[in-house]
Amino acid sequence: MNQKKMNTIPMVDVQAWHRPIQAQLEKKALEVLRSGRFIMGKEVELFEQEVAHYLGARYAISCANGTDALVLALHAAGIGPGDEVLTTGFTFFSTAEAIIQVGATPVLVDIDSETFNIDPLELERSITSRCKAVLVVHLFGLPAALREIQAVCDRHGLILLEDCAQSFGAGYQSRKTGNFGLLGTFSFFPSKNLGGFGDGGLVITSELKVAETVRMLRNHGSAYQYHHECPGYNSRLDEIQAALLRVKLEHIEVFNAQRQQVAQWYREFLDDSEVLFPHGQQEHIYHQFTVVLPTGRDMVRKRLAGEGIASAIYYPLPLNKQRALAGKDGEHELPVCEQLSEHCLSLPIYPGMTRSQTKTVASTLIKVMH
């Protein structure tokens, strides 16, 4: 077998990403192993303090994963049965799933064709008398149009919540995403901008009572040991994950700058091609570099794989086409979401990716399109 035809450029190269900090990570992991404390110890406490400071939030409450973070935030915001929550139709399923988990109904909204984020005009058109909140997603690392979305929420008395699973460290008008809504949620899935070594999640807020509610809910509804105020969840961040995330948090600005550099290289190499790609918004921290192909997306992806280059489709089905949402929402058409799902392709991007690798991906993409 020709070794050059193997996946020589993966979507994410964790070894390249972690190589500069590998010794720090191993030292910190060993410290936790030797401590004998693995749940809700000092590493979790310190991580919550440090991540709150970095994000500019008053309170940060860690949890087991990004989906739990969404559920906890919705629950703490008072969302429940009979409520509707407006959200984008183009995102990972967990955004809508969390709304359903608290008994509410997702109302799916079409997206802007240039940003891939929820369209504020479509958002306002989708409001019903049962809508209680907007759950905005900052897709692929680009903040949504928060000023316009907040204005819609203010006009209609809606709660704004932010799904920042893909936008850790992204800024909007000098503030980090997650600080504009009542609550912001994050995921530390390994491929995320601040990726852990397993699952992990976070909720931030600047409201004390809301923070106390989230903190109680993540620990079986308990504010004090063996005293339970309400049914909650078992959703705590492991001590070793917190410790390793503390190491990576020290370097997050460098990592995000490297992603932005790779994106700049892609823009340079793809500038004269038929490929449509995100232009250089300053706030974009490129969890994904997603392009739009004029035609033949699936064929192009297969040809890229044959040349040893990974790619991914985020997302092959918009939420309104997901079987799990049939009868809940998804009955109406979302034309921009549906068109994007047929033409989008995400290319490799990660800290440590080189200019040469980026050029190889771009030139191969152009070649296999014809």
Sequence and secondary structure as in RCSB ss.txt:
>XXXX:A:sequence
MNQKKMNTIPMVDVQAWHRPIQAQLEKKALEVLRSGRFIMGKEVELFEQEVAHYLGARYAISCANGTDALVLALH
AAGIGPGDEVLTTGFTFFSTAEAIIQVGATPVLVDIDSETFNIDPLELERSITSRCKAVLVVHLFGLPAALREIQ
AVCDRHGLILLEDCAQSFGAGYQSRKTGNFGLLGTFSFFPSKNLGGFGDGGLVITSELKVAETVRMLRNHGSAYQ
YHHECPGYNSRLDEIQAALLRVKLEHIEVFNAQRQQVAQWYREFLDDSEVLFPHGQQEHIYHQFTVVLPTGRDMV
RKRLAGEGIASAIYYPLPLNKQRALAGKDGEHELPVCEQLSEHCLSLPIYPGMTRSQTKTVASTLIKVMH
>XXXX:A:secstr
  GGGS SB S  HHHHHGGGHHHHHHHHHHHHHH   BSSHHHHHHHHHHHHHHT SEEEEES HHHHHHHHHH
HTT  TT EEEEESSS THHHHHHHHTT EEEEE B TTT SB HHHHHHT  TTEEEEEEE GGG    HHHHH
HHHHHHT EEEEE TT TT EETTEETTSSSSEEEEE  TTSTT  SS  EEEEES HHHHHHHHHHTBTTEEET
TEESS   B   BHHHHHHHHHHHTTHHHHHHHHHHHHHHHHHHHTTSS B     TT   S EEEE SS HHHH
HHHHHHTTB  B S SS GGG GGGBTTB  S  HHHHHHHHHEEEE   TT  HHHHHHHHHHHHHHT 
